[in-house]
Amino acid sequence: MSLGGDDGSYDDGGTYDVGGTGTTRTHLPDAGDAYASPRRPARSSRSLVTVVGVVVLLIAAIAFANQGGGEGSGDGSGSDGSKPGGNPTAASGEKPVSGDRAGIPSGFAHNAQGAQSAAANYAVVLGGDGMFNTATRHEIVDTLYTKQAVGELKGPMDKAYSPEFLAKMGLDENGKAPEGSTFVSRTMPVGTKTVKSTADSATVEVWYTGLIGMSGTNSTDPVRTTWKTWTFELTWSDDDWRIVKDNQTDGPTPVPGDESASTSKEISEAVEEYGGFTYAR
């Protein structure tokens, strides 16, 4: 569980912590003059360029076919969906969802690949700003977790998202930002990996980068990035994947780039103008 990129998980005791050969041909001189300079072959350089072009195209076609770039190329991640193929950052295999529940993607495939897609999308929802409002958070938890997990999780989570904690984030008790400010809490999956799976259960890791903070002129908590790995233990229940347990660890974290930080106005506008995605393995 996450607060938009901060650590968050719960244990068996119900406590909750906030947180890709060439062939050589020799041309002989004419028989009439054995010492004269050899004539150039009659073939023009244009025909040679054409032949070379055909060879290059053939090599490219073979490379593309070996990469598995068509619809019939499989899931791009091995038979169990756990290992990336030639292009690991591309969505591959079955379509991720056929519907939604409470505005949350649902109807994932009943296999390891579907579990990866589910975990990625669940990370997005659980890392969003909807978690900072009690009613919305309860709806999210009821939708994504097993019934047993819901019973163990709601109380500790409500304590974690206390009015005092929300105030530290610059939010009121309903999770709303002050007038003129924009609260940012987003999770962007970078990749997924199946750790283990059976017919009706799967453990999936989601490597992601997150945004968390307040964008505004008077903000003392500027929007920053985080890099974490979110591990989900999933089970197949009620025709979809449900979360049994989840936890997070820091990293892998890349070296920061040289880009200058944007202004709070630019961040606020970007959050409002750029929508999210439905993720697929």
C-alpha positions, 0 to 999 in steps of 0.5 A: 500500500502506498501514499503516492510513492511513499512506503506503505504496507501491512503485516499479518498482525494488521498494522499499517505503515505509511510509506528494457561471405562475400564472393570475389569475382576477377575480371580479365583483360581483353584477349586482343591486348594482354597488357592493356588496362582492364575494362570496367565491367558493364554492370553499372554502380546503380545495379550494385546499389539496388542489390545491396539495398535488397540485402539490407531489407532482407536482413531487417525483415529477418531481424523483425521476425525474430523479435516477435513483433506481430500479433501471433508472437506470443506474450513477449515475456516467456510462457509464464509471462515472467521474462521480457522478450525482445522489447520488454517495455512494450505492452504485449499479449492479451488486452488488459481489461474488458471493464471496470469496477468502481472506475477501476480497471477489472476483468484481467486474464486468469493467468500470470500475464493477467496478474501482472497487468492487474498489479500494475493497474492496482499500483496506479490506483493505490498510489493516487490521490483518491487514497487521501479521502476516506470514502474514496479509499474505502471504495478502492480497498473494497474493490481491490482486496480480498474480503479478509484483507479488507477487514484487516486493513481498513482500520489501520489505514484510517489511522495512517491517513489521520487528520494530523498526517493529512495536515502534514501533507498540506491537505484538509481532513477530506484530503483536499488541497488549499485554494490555488494549490494542487496536490500531486500523488501519482504512480507510473509503473516502469515494468512488472515481473512474476515472482511465482504463480499457480493457477489461482495465485501469483506474486507480482513485483511492480517497479515504478516511479512516483510523484508526491507533493504539493504544487503551489506558490506557498507550498513547503512540500514541493513535488518530488519523484520516488523509485520503488518496487511494489510487491503484490500477493494476488489470488483469483477471486470473484472472477478477477485478481484480488490483493491478499497482501502487499508491501514496498521496498526502495529502488532500483533508483537511477541516477538523477538527470540534469534537467532543471526543476519546473515551476509549480505552475508548470507542474500543476498544469501538467497534472491537470492536462496529462491523463493516465493509462491502463497498463498491460504486460 
